[in-house]
């Protein structure tokens, strides 16, 4: 059984957990950023974290592990391997609707565990759950590496998160880091900092 301290140690070692001054996709600023894709570079850490997620659902009757593309694909595969079932992923169709493609199907009454790397608003996993229900599947739970909402989100199923954090964010005009003139970074961009901040 992994403790939150051990999980945080893995995240710090793999640079999932970052501290600085970040421009979030929402346009807000934050002193902390979580990039779970970084840990998925390391199979041994990925296996350790997925084993912990799978352990929490051991004893549940799970027929399929489903995830949104792309963040949850590796997690779904690894959790399904541990639970000895199959893994599928949902992706957006041409209209932008989250759906199962590529021949992925859920049979009527199959029990589905939905997994994801990070939830902030829960939008993507809710869309996957809706796709599961449209296919006639039963949602047996949601497993995530990180709940970035601080546990504020509610779902109509059991939720297991390896780490629950509340990441503060600010509108740019109220950002204390801007006042301190800490360089602003847009995660995932080629430039390390944004000019004029």
C-alpha positions as CSV (number, residue, x, y, z in Angstrom):
1,X,0.0,0.0,0.0
2,X,1.4,3.4,-1.1
3,X,1.2,6.4,1.2
4,X,0.6,9.9,-0.1
5,X,4.2,10.8,0.9
6,X,5.5,7.9,-1.2
7,X,3.4,9.0,-4.2
8,X,4.6,12.6,-3.8
9,X,8.2,11.4,-3.7
10,X,7.6,9.6,-7.1
11,X,6.0,12.7,-8.5
12,X,8.9,14.9,-7.4
13,X,11.5,12.5,-8.7
14,X,9.8,12.3,-12.1
15,X,9.1,16.1,-12.1
16,X,5.3,15.6,-12.2
17,X,5.0,18.1,-9.3
18,X,6.5,21.4,-10.4
19,X,6.8,24.7,-8.5
20,X,7.2,28.1,-10.0
21,X,4.9,30.5,-11.8
22,X,2.6,28.9,-14.3
23,X,0.1,30.0,-16.9
24,X,-2.7,27.4,-16.8
25,X,-4.9,26.5,-19.7
26,X,-7.7,28.4,-18.1
27,X,-5.7,31.6,-18.3
28,X,-5.2,31.7,-14.5
29,X,-1.8,31.7,-12.8
30,X,-0.5,29.2,-10.2
31,X,2.6,28.5,-8.2
32,X,2.2,24.7,-8.7
33,X,1.7,22.6,-11.8
34,X,1.0,18.8,-12.1
35,X,2.1,17.1,-15.4
36,X,1.3,13.4,-14.9
37,X,2.5,12.5,-18.4
38,X,6.0,12.8,-17.0
39,X,5.6,9.8,-14.7
40,X,4.4,7.6,-17.6
41,X,7.9,7.8,-19.1
42,X,9.0,5.4,-16.4
43,X,7.4,1.9,-16.6
44,X,8.5,0.9,-13.0
45,X,6.8,4.0,-11.5
46,X,3.8,3.7,-13.8
47,X,3.4,0.0,-12.7
48,X,3.7,0.9,-9.0
49,X,1.1,3.7,-9.2
50,X,-1.3,1.6,-11.4
51,X,-0.9,-1.4,-9.0
52,X,-2.0,0.9,-6.2
53,X,-5.1,2.0,-8.2
54,X,-5.9,-1.5,-9.2
55,X,-5.5,-2.7,-5.6
56,X,-8.2,-0.3,-4.5
57,X,-10.7,-1.9,-6.9
58,X,-9.6,-5.5,-6.2
59,X,-12.7,-7.6,-5.4
60,X,-14.9,-5.5,-7.6
61,X,-16.2,-7.3,-10.7
62,X,-14.5,-5.3,-13.5
63,X,-14.9,-6.4,-17.1
64,X,-13.3,-3.4,-18.8
65,X,-11.0,-0.5,-17.9
66,X,-11.8,2.6,-19.9
67,X,-10.0,6.0,-20.2
68,X,-10.1,9.2,-22.1
69,X,-7.4,9.6,-24.7
70,X,-4.6,10.5,-24.4
71,X,-3.7,10.9,-20.7
72,X,-5.5,7.8,-19.5
73,X,-4.5,5.3,-22.2
74,X,-1.4,3.9,-20.5
75,X,-3.0,3.9,-17.1
76,X,-6.0,2.0,-18.5
77,X,-3.7,-0.6,-20.1
78,X,-1.6,-1.1,-17.0
79,X,-4.6,-1.3,-14.6
80,X,-6.4,-3.7,-16.9
81,X,-3.3,-5.9,-17.0
82,X,-3.2,-6.1,-13.2
83,X,-6.9,-6.7,-13.0
84,X,-6.6,-9.3,-15.8
85,X,-9.3,-7.7,-18.0
86,X,-9.3,-5.6,-21.2
87,X,-8.5,-1.9,-21.7
88,X,-10.2,0.6,-24.1
89,X,-10.1,4.3,-24.6
90,X,-12.5,7.0,-25.7
91,X,-11.6,9.8,-28.0
92,X,-13.4,12.7,-29.7
93,X,-15.2,12.1,-33.0
94,X,-15.4,14.8,-35.7
95,X,-18.2,16.5,-33.9
96,X,-16.2,16.7,-30.7
97,X,-18.2,14.1,-28.8
98,X,-16.3,11.6,-26.7
99,X,-16.9,8.1,-28.1
100,X,-15.4,4.6,-28.4
101,X,-14.0,4.1,-31.9
102,X,-11.4,1.7,-33.5
103,X,-13.7,-1.3,-32.8
104,X,-13.8,-0.8,-29.1
105,X,-17.1,-1.9,-27.7
106,X,-18.8,-2.4,-24.3
107,X,-21.3,-5.2,-24.1
108,X,-24.7,-4.6,-22.3
109,X,-24.3,-4.8,-18.5
110,X,-20.4,-5.0,-18.6
111,X,-18.8,-3.5,-15.5
112,X,-16.5,-0.6,-16.3
113,X,-13.8,1.1,-14.3
114,X,-12.9,4.5,-15.6
115,X,-9.3,5.8,-15.1
116,X,-7.5,9.1,-15.7
117,X,-4.3,10.8,-14.8
118,X,-5.5,14.1,-13.4
119,X,-9.0,15.5,-12.8
120,X,-9.5,19.2,-12.3
121,X,-13.1,19.8,-13.4
122,X,-13.9,16.2,-14.2
123,X,-15.1,17.0,-17.7
124,X,-13.3,14.4,-19.6
125,X,-14.1,11.5,-17.3
126,X,-17.8,12.5,-17.1
127,X,-17.8,12.3,-20.9
128,X,-16.2,8.9,-20.9
129,X,-18.8,7.8,-18.3
130,X,-21.6,9.0,-20.5
131,X,-20.1,7.1,-23.4
132,X,-20.0,3.9,-21.2
133,X,-23.6,4.4,-20.3
134,X,-24.7,5.0,-23.9
135,X,-23.1,1.6,-24.7
136,X,-25.1,-0.1,-21.9
137,X,-22.2,-0.5,-19.4
138,X,-22.3,-0.2,-15.7
139,X,-19.8,2.3,-14.1
140,X,-18.1,0.5,-11.1
141,X,-15.8,3.4,-10.1
142,X,-13.4,6.1,-11.1
143,X,-9.6,5.8,-10.4
144,X,-7.3,8.7,-10.8
145,X,-3.6,9.5,-10.1
146,X,-4.4,13.0,-8.9
147,X,-7.6,14.9,-7.9
148,X,-6.5,18.5,-8.4
149,X,-9.9,19.8,-7.1
150,X,-9.0,19.1,-3.5
151,X,-11.8,16.5,-3.4
152,X,-14.5,19.0,-4.3
153,X,-15.8,17.1,-7.3
154,X,-18.7,14.7,-6.9
155,X,-19.5,11.8,-9.2
156,X,-22.3,9.3,-9.0
157,X,-19.8,6.5,-8.4
158,X,-17.0,5.5,-6.1
159,X,-13.8,7.6,-6.6
160,X,-10.3,6.6,-5.6
161,X,-7.5,9.1,-6.1
162,X,-3.9,8.4,-5.2
163,X,-3.3,12.0,-4.4
164,X,-5.8,14.8,-3.6
165,X,-4.5,18.3,-3.7
166,X,-5.9,21.8,-3.9
167,X,-3.8,23.8,-6.3
168,X,-4.3,27.6,-5.7
169,X,-4.7,29.7,-8.8
170,X,-5.3,33.4,-9.4
171,X,-6.6,35.7,-12.1
172,X,-3.5,37.4,-13.7
173,X,-4.4,40.8,-12.2
174,X,-4.5,39.3,-8.7
175,X,-1.4,37.1,-9.0
176,X,1.1,37.6,-6.2
177,X,3.8,35.9,-8.3
178,X,3.3,38.6,-11.0
179,X,3.7,41.3,-8.3
180,X,7.0,39.6,-7.3
181,X,8.0,39.6,-11.0
182,X,8.6,35.8,-11.0
183,X,9.0,34.7,-14.6
184,X,5.7,33.2,-16.0
185,X,6.0,29.8,-17.6
186,X,3.5,28.2,-20.0
187,X,3.8,24.4,-19.4
188,X,4.4,22.4,-22.5
189,X,5.5,25.4,-24.6
190,X,8.9,25.6,-26.3
191,X,9.7,28.9,-24.6
192,X,10.6,28.6,-21.0
193,X,9.0,31.9,-20.0
194,X,6.6,34.4,-21.4
195,X,7.9,37.9,-22.3
196,X,6.6,40.9,-20.5
197,X,5.6,39.1,-17.3
